[in-house]
Amino acid sequence: MHKNFITIKSIQLEKWDKTYRISAEVNGELLWFESQDTSLSPSPEAFANALLIPGMIQGFNLVFTDPLCTEWLESANKLMTLYNEWHGWQIISITSPKTTPRVISRGNKRALCFSGGVDSFHSLFTYPKEISYLVMVHGYDIALSDTKGADIVFNHIQDVANEVGLSAIKITTNYRQHAFAGRKYGWSYEGALAAIGNLITDTNELIISSSLSREETSAVNNLVFNSSTTAALRSLKGTTFTHYGDAFSRDEKLKMIATQPLLWRHLHVCQENLKSDFHLSGTTLNCGKCEKCIRTILSLMKEGIIDRVTVFQSTDNISNKIDAINSVEFIACPMYEPFLTSNLDEDIIHSIKALMTRSQFIGKHNWLSRRGIKIVAGYFKKRHWIETKYKNLFQDKAK
């Protein structure tokens, strides 16, 4: 890399058969987005949105050889000020030629980023305005190498779109595999999604579903972090980004949409497909044992509809599966609290309490290495196993 800046150049559109590809050289390495389901436009702001957070976190200024919209540049400065206040990320410079940016003629369609998860299903069923497209991105939440898994998920999304009278769009990208752009994706996903809205030619609004409620986000960050504000600041003339659903927790969202048969047949929450050695099954969308699957299964059990849901490899032995998890991210701990006062089986609630205890301890000691986390989690698991064993022994004797 250059000493303190990277160059974004040669933004171009290529088209062959039904495929549209938009690409740019980002520090000499090609970053691309392509689709066979919709036309794409060579928007410099798409790459600017996608690279802003990676640039701030890694401390590299961005130099564009294509002119950027002045409105976007003004908003980007406001965004950087907010991110600097919230996270301490470095404010960087973004430079581009002073010439007039190319004019991209946009349509008036509204698109929803749709992974098939709880948040995007909630937006589909409750967003108050008409939606035209459901958009899936292959290369964000599904590994780029897992083409079979991406096809399976997209087939489900197409089925959902057909049943509600919409169109489905798949966009493929090497964003997460890119040496610069793919760094710290967990923080930069909003910009990565906003880039999709800049690229789709006939849309003027992209809806991004919230993953946390405002209260949950504020509690975790100990600050007022407003994704609705950041999404709005990524907007520019002709393209609006709407962050939707942060008035509700994930558990509240699921309760609102739990009776929808489409959810039972097409829900996709599994995160195991992010691992290079995992590929989605041809029969089920979700492994049924990773933390995200377990949390969703618990919500479905809480709502009393788990027997209707067909998208998990297994929903048995939930207590044992919870015990197998070393810890959950500190940000996820509040999501487990509603289960503690639910009608779930006592052994499941006991396992949830143990998981929260070790997760909260590990979360307060973020200096722990992976090996350290495993050792600490093992200690807590052993203690939980002893408590459970002797509790069962005492109950047997009492009987």
C-alpha positions as CSV (number, residue, x, y, z in Angstrom):
1,M,0.0,0.0,0.0
2,H,1.0,3.6,-0.4
3,K,2.2,5.3,2.7
4,N,-1.1,7.1,3.8
5,F,-3.5,7.0,0.9
6,I,-5.1,4.6,-1.6
7,T,-6.3,5.4,-5.1
8,I,-9.6,4.5,-6.6
9,K,-9.5,4.7,-10.4
10,S,-10.8,3.2,-13.6
11,I,-14.4,2.9,-12.5
12,Q,-16.2,1.3,-15.4
13,L,-19.2,-0.6,-16.7
14,E,-18.8,-3.9,-18.6
15,K,-21.7,-5.8,-20.1
16,W,-21.8,-9.2,-21.7
17,D,-24.9,-11.3,-22.4
18,K,-27.2,-10.5,-19.4
19,T,-24.4,-9.6,-17.0
20,Y,-23.6,-6.1,-15.8
21,R,-20.3,-5.6,-14.0
22,I,-19.1,-2.4,-12.3
23,S,-15.5,-2.4,-11.2
24,A,-12.7,-0.1,-10.0
25,E,-9.0,-0.4,-9.2
26,V,-8.7,0.1,-5.5
27,N,-5.0,0.4,-4.7
28,G,-4.2,-1.6,-7.8
29,E,-6.6,-4.5,-6.9
30,L,-9.9,-4.9,-8.7
31,L,-13.0,-4.4,-6.6
32,W,-16.2,-5.5,-8.5
33,F,-20.0,-5.9,-8.3
34,E,-22.0,-7.7,-10.9
35,S,-25.6,-8.9,-11.6
36,Q,-27.6,-10.7,-14.2
37,D,-30.9,-9.5,-12.7
38,T,-30.7,-5.8,-13.1
39,S,-28.8,-3.0,-14.8
40,L,-25.9,-1.4,-12.8
41,S,-24.5,2.1,-13.1
42,P,-20.8,3.1,-12.7
43,S,-21.3,5.3,-9.6
44,P,-18.2,6.6,-7.9
45,E,-20.3,7.2,-4.8
46,A,-20.9,3.5,-4.6
47,F,-17.2,2.9,-4.0
48,A,-16.9,5.9,-1.8
49,N,-19.7,4.6,0.5
50,A,-18.1,1.1,0.5
51,L,-14.6,2.4,1.3
52,L,-15.2,5.2,3.8
53,I,-15.2,3.1,7.0
54,P,-12.3,0.8,5.9
55,G,-10.3,4.0,5.2
56,M,-11.1,5.6,8.6
57,I,-10.4,2.4,10.6
58,Q,-7.1,1.7,8.7
59,G,-6.1,5.4,8.5
60,F,-5.8,5.7,4.8
61,N,-7.0,8.8,2.8
62,L,-9.1,8.1,-0.3
63,V,-8.1,9.6,-3.7
64,F,-10.6,9.2,-6.5
65,T,-9.7,9.9,-10.1
66,D,-13.5,10.2,-10.9
67,P,-15.3,13.3,-9.6
68,L,-17.6,12.7,-6.6
69,C,-20.9,14.4,-5.8
70,T,-20.2,17.5,-3.7
71,E,-23.4,16.8,-1.7
72,W,-22.0,13.3,-0.8
73,L,-18.6,14.8,0.2
74,E,-20.3,17.3,2.5
75,S,-22.3,14.4,4.1
76,A,-19.2,12.3,4.4
77,N,-17.5,14.9,6.5
78,K,-20.4,14.9,8.8
79,L,-20.4,11.1,8.9
80,M,-16.7,11.0,9.8
81,T,-17.2,13.5,12.6
82,L,-19.9,11.3,14.1
83,Y,-17.9,8.1,13.7
84,N,-14.9,9.9,15.3
85,E,-17.0,10.9,18.3
86,W,-18.6,7.5,18.7
87,H,-15.6,5.2,17.9
88,G,-12.5,7.3,17.8
89,W,-11.9,6.4,14.1
90,Q,-9.5,8.7,12.3
91,I,-11.0,11.5,10.1
92,I,-9.4,11.1,6.7
93,S,-9.4,13.2,3.5
94,I,-11.4,12.3,0.4
95,T,-10.3,14.0,-2.7
96,S,-11.6,13.9,-6.3
97,P,-11.4,16.1,-9.4
98,K,-13.3,19.3,-9.2
99,T,-15.0,18.7,-12.5
100,T,-18.8,18.0,-12.7
101,P,-19.7,14.4,-11.9
102,R,-21.3,12.2,-14.5
103,V,-25.1,12.3,-14.4
104,I,-26.7,8.9,-13.8
105,S,-30.4,8.7,-14.7
106,R,-32.2,6.8,-12.0
107,G,-35.6,5.2,-11.8
108,N,-38.2,5.4,-9.1
109,K,-38.2,1.9,-7.7
110,R,-37.8,1.0,-4.0
111,A,-35.5,-2.0,-3.1
112,L,-35.1,-3.8,0.2
113,C,-31.8,-5.5,1.2
114,F,-33.1,-9.0,1.9
115,S,-31.1,-11.8,3.4
116,G,-34.1,-13.9,4.5
117,G,-33.4,-13.1,8.2
118,V,-35.7,-11.9,10.9
119,D,-34.9,-8.2,10.3
120,S,-35.4,-8.2,6.6
121,F,-38.6,-10.3,6.9
122,H,-39.9,-7.8,9.4
123,S,-39.2,-5.0,6.9
124,L,-40.9,-6.9,4.1
125,F,-44.1,-7.3,6.1
126,T,-44.2,-4.0,7.9
127,Y,-42.5,-1.3,5.7
128,P,-45.3,1.3,5.1
129,K,-44.4,2.0,1.4
130,E,-44.5,-0.1,-1.7
131,I,-41.4,-2.2,-2.3
132,S,-40.4,-3.3,-5.8
133,Y,-37.2,-5.4,-5.3
134,L,-35.7,-7.9,-2.8
135,V,-31.9,-7.6,-3.1
136,M,-29.5,-10.3,-2.0
137,V,-25.8,-9.7,-2.1
138,H,-23.6,-12.8,-2.6
139,G,-20.2,-12.1,-1.0
140,Y,-21.4,-10.3,2.1
141,D,-23.1,-12.8,4.3
142,I,-22.4,-15.8,2.1
143,A,-18.9,-16.6,1.2
144,L,-18.0,-15.8,-2.4
145,S,-16.7,-19.3,-2.9
146,D,-20.0,-20.8,-1.9
147,T,-21.9,-20.5,-5.2
148,K,-24.1,-23.5,-4.5
149,G,-25.1,-22.1,-1.1
150,A,-25.8,-18.6,-2.6
151,D,-28.0,-20.3,-5.3
152,I,-30.0,-22.1,-2.6
153,V,-30.6,-18.9,-0.6
154,F,-31.5,-16.9,-3.7
155,N,-34.0,-19.6,-4.8
156,H,-35.7,-19.1,-1.4
157,I,-35.7,-15.3,-1.9
158,Q,-37.1,-15.7,-5.4
159,D,-39.9,-17.9,-3.9
160,V,-40.6,-15.2,-1.3
161,A,-40.6,-12.5,-4.0
162,N,-42.9,-14.5,-6.2
163,E,-45.4,-15.1,-3.4
164,V,-45.7,-11.4,-2.5
165,G,-45.6,-10.1,-6.1
166,L,-42.1,-8.6,-6.2
167,S,-38.9,-9.2,-8.2
168,A,-35.6,-10.6,-6.7
169,I,-32.2,-9.3,-7.6
170,K,-28.8,-11.0,-6.8
171,I,-25.6,-9.0,-6.8
172,T,-22.3,-10.7,-6.5
173,T,-19.1,-9.0,-5.3
174,N,-15.6,-9.7,-4.1
175,Y,-15.8,-6.9,-1.5
176,R,-15.0,-9.1,1.5
177,Q,-12.2,-10.8,-0.3
178,H,-10.6,-7.5,-1.3
179,A,-7.3,-6.8,0.7
180,F,-8.4,-3.2,1.6
181,A,-12.2,-3.1,1.3
182,G,-12.8,-6.4,3.2
183,R,-11.0,-5.3,6.4
184,K,-13.4,-4.8,9.4
185,Y,-16.5,-5.7,7.5
186,G,-18.5,-5.9,10.8
187,W,-18.2,-2.2,11.1
188,S,-18.5,-1.3,7.4
189,Y,-21.6,-3.3,6.3
190,E,-23.8,-0.2,6.2
191,G,-21.6,1.4,3.7
192,A,-21.3,-1.8,1.8
193,L,-25.0,-2.1,1.5
194,A,-25.4,1.6,0.6
195,A,-23.1,1.0,-2.3
196,I,-25.6,-1.5,-3.7
197,G,-28.3,1.3,-3.7
198,N,-25.9,3.6,-5.7
199,L,-25.3,0.8,-8.3
200,I,-28.8,-0.4,-9.1
201,T,-29.9,1.9,-12.0
202,D,-33.7,2.1,-11.6
203,T,-34.0,2.5,-7.8
204,N,-34.1,5.7,-5.9
205,E,-34.5,4.2,-2.4
206,L,-32.7,1.3,-0.6
207,I,-34.1,0.0,2.7
208,I,-31.5,-1.3,5.1
209,S,-33.1,-3.3,8.0
210,S,-31.8,-2.6,11.5
211,S,-30.2,-5.5,13.5
212,L,-30.6,-3.8,16.9
213,S,-33.1,-1.5,18.5
214,R,-32.1,2.0,19.4
215,E,-32.2,1.0,23.1
216,E,-30.0,-2.0,22.5
217,T,-27.5,-0.1,20.5
218,S,-27.3,2.7,23.1
219,A,-26.9,0.2,26.0
220,V,-24.0,-1.6,24.3
221,N,-22.1,1.5,23.1
222,N,-23.0,3.6,26.1
223,L,-23.8,6.4,23.6
224,V,-26.6,7.5,21.4
225,F,-25.7,5.7,18.1
226,N,-28.3,6.4,15.5
227,S,-28.1,4.3,12.4
228,S,-31.0,6.2,10.9
229,T,-28.8,9.3,11.0
230,T,-25.8,7.6,9.3
231,A,-27.9,6.0,6.6
232,A,-29.5,9.4,5.8
233,L,-26.0,11.0,5.5
234,R,-25.1,8.4,2.9
235,S,-28.0,9.6,0.7
236,L,-27.5,12.0,-2.2
237,K,-29.7,13.5,-4.9
238,G,-31.6,10.7,-6.6
239,T,-30.7,8.0,-4.1
240,T,-32.1,7.7,-0.5
241,F,-31.0,5.2,2.1
242,T,-33.5,4.3,4.8
243,H,-32.6,2.5,8.0
244,Y,-35.8,0.8,9.2
245,G,-36.9,-1.2,12.2
246,D,-34.8,0.1,15.0
247,A,-37.9,0.9,17.1
248,F,-38.1,-2.8,17.8
249,S,-35.8,-5.5,19.3
250,R,-35.2,-8.6,17.3
251,D,-37.5,-10.6,19.7
252,E,-40.3,-8.0,19.2
253,K,-39.9,-8.2,15.4
254,L,-40.2,-12.0,15.5
255,K,-43.3,-11.8,17.6
256,M,-44.9,-9.4,15.1
257,I,-44.2,-11.7,12.1
258,A,-44.2,-15.2,13.7
259,T,-47.5,-16.3,12.1
260,Q,-46.3,-15.7,8.6
261,P,-46.0,-19.1,6.7
262,L,-43.3,-17.6,4.4
263,L,-41.1,-17.1,7.5
264,W,-41.5,-20.8,8.5
265,R,-40.4,-22.0,5.0
266,H,-37.7,-19.5,4.1
267,L,-36.1,-18.0,7.2
268,H,-32.3,-17.8,6.9
269,V,-30.2,-16.8,9.9
270,C,-27.3,-19.2,10.0
271,Q,-23.8,-17.6,10.1
272,E,-21.8,-20.8,9.7
273,N,-21.8,-20.2,5.9
274,L,-19.3,-17.4,6.5
275,K,-16.7,-20.1,7.3
276,S,-14.7,-21.2,4.3
277,D,-15.1,-24.9,5.1
278,F,-19.0,-24.7,5.4
279,H,-21.4,-25.0,2.6
280,L,-25.2,-24.7,2.9
281,S,-27.1,-28.0,2.8
282,G,-29.4,-28.7,-0.1
283,T,-32.2,-29.5,2.3
284,T,-32.0,-26.9,5.0
285,L,-31.0,-23.2,5.2
286,N,-29.7,-23.3,8.8
287,C,-27.4,-25.5,10.8
288,G,-29.5,-25.3,13.9
289,K,-26.5,-25.2,16.3
290,C,-24.6,-22.0,15.8
291,E,-25.3,-19.1,18.2
292,K,-27.5,-17.2,15.7
293,C,-29.5,-20.3,14.9
294,I,-29.9,-21.1,18.6
295,R,-31.1,-17.6,19.5
296,T,-33.7,-17.7,16.7
297,I,-34.9,-21.2,17.7
298,L,-35.3,-20.0,21.2
299,S,-37.5,-17.1,20.0
300,L,-39.6,-19.5,17.9
301,M,-40.0,-21.8,20.8
302,K,-41.0,-18.9,23.0
303,E,-43.7,-18.0,20.4
304,G,-44.9,-21.6,20.3
305,I,-44.4,-22.1,16.6
306,I,-41.1,-24.0,16.4
307,D,-42.9,-27.2,15.2
308,R,-44.1,-25.3,12.1
309,V,-40.7,-24.1,11.0
310,T,-38.8,-26.3,8.5
311,V,-35.6,-24.5,7.9
312,F,-33.3,-25.9,10.6
313,Q,-31.3,-29.1,10.4
314,S,-32.4,-29.9,13.9
315,T,-34.2,-28.2,16.8
316,D,-33.5,-30.9,19.3
317,N,-31.3,-30.9,22.4
318,I,-31.3,-27.1,22.6
319,S,-29.9,-27.1,26.2
320,N,-26.9,-29.1,25.2
321,K,-26.3,-26.9,22.1
322,I,-26.4,-23.8,24.3
323,D,-23.8,-25.4,26.6
324,A,-21.6,-26.1,23.6
325,I,-21.3,-22.3,22.9
326,N,-18.2,-20.8,24.5
327,S,-19.6,-17.3,24.6
328,V,-21.6,-14.8,22.7
329,E,-20.6,-11.2,21.8
330,F,-21.3,-8.7,24.5
331,I,-23.7,-7.0,22.1
332,A,-25.9,-10.1,22.0
333,C,-26.3,-10.6,25.7
334,P,-29.3,-8.3,26.1
335,M,-31.1,-10.4,23.4
336,Y,-31.1,-13.4,25.7
337,E,-32.8,-11.6,28.6
338,P,-36.4,-12.1,27.4
339,F,-35.9,-15.9,27.4
340,L,-35.2,-15.9,31.2
341,T,-38.9,-14.9,31.9
342,S,-40.4,-17.0,29.2
343,N,-42.2,-20.4,29.3
344,L,-39.1,-22.3,28.1
345,D,-38.1,-25.5,29.9
346,E,-36.2,-25.0,33.1
347,D,-33.1,-26.7,31.8
348,I,-33.0,-24.4,28.8
349,I,-33.3,-21.3,31.0
350,H,-30.6,-22.7,33.3
351,S,-28.2,-23.1,30.3
352,I,-29.1,-19.6,29.0
353,K,-28.2,-18.1,32.4
354,A,-24.8,-20.0,32.4
355,L,-24.1,-18.8,28.8
356,M,-24.8,-15.2,29.8
357,T,-22.7,-15.4,32.9
358,R,-19.6,-16.6,31.0
359,S,-20.2,-14.3,28.1
360,Q,-20.5,-11.2,30.3
361,F,-17.3,-12.2,32.1
362,I,-15.4,-12.7,28.9
363,G,-16.9,-9.5,27.4
364,K,-15.4,-7.5,30.4
365,H,-12.0,-9.0,29.7
366,N,-11.6,-8.2,26.0
367,W,-7.8,-8.7,26.2
368,L,-8.4,-12.4,26.3
369,S,-6.9,-14.3,23.3
370,R,-8.9,-17.0,21.5
371,R,-7.2,-19.6,23.6
372,G,-7.8,-17.6,26.7
373,I,-11.5,-17.4,25.9
374,K,-11.7,-21.1,25.3
375,I,-10.0,-21.8,28.7
376,V,-12.2,-19.4,30.6
377,A,-15.3,-20.7,28.9
378,G,-14.3,-24.2,29.7
379,Y,-14.0,-23.3,33.4
380,F,-17.5,-21.8,33.5
381,K,-18.9,-24.8,31.5
382,K,-17.4,-27.2,34.0
383,R,-18.9,-25.3,36.9
384,H,-22.3,-25.3,35.1
385,W,-22.0,-29.0,34.5
386,I,-21.3,-29.7,38.2
387,E,-24.2,-27.5,39.3
388,T,-26.5,-29.2,36.9
389,K,-25.4,-32.7,37.9
390,Y,-25.8,-32.1,41.6
391,K,-29.0,-30.3,41.1
392,N,-30.4,-33.3,39.3
393,L,-29.1,-35.7,42.0
394,F,-30.8,-33.7,44.7
395,Q,-34.0,-33.6,42.7
396,D,-33.8,-37.4,42.2
397,K,-33.3,-38.0,45.9
398,A,-36.2,-35.7,46.8
399,K,-38.5,-37.8,44.6
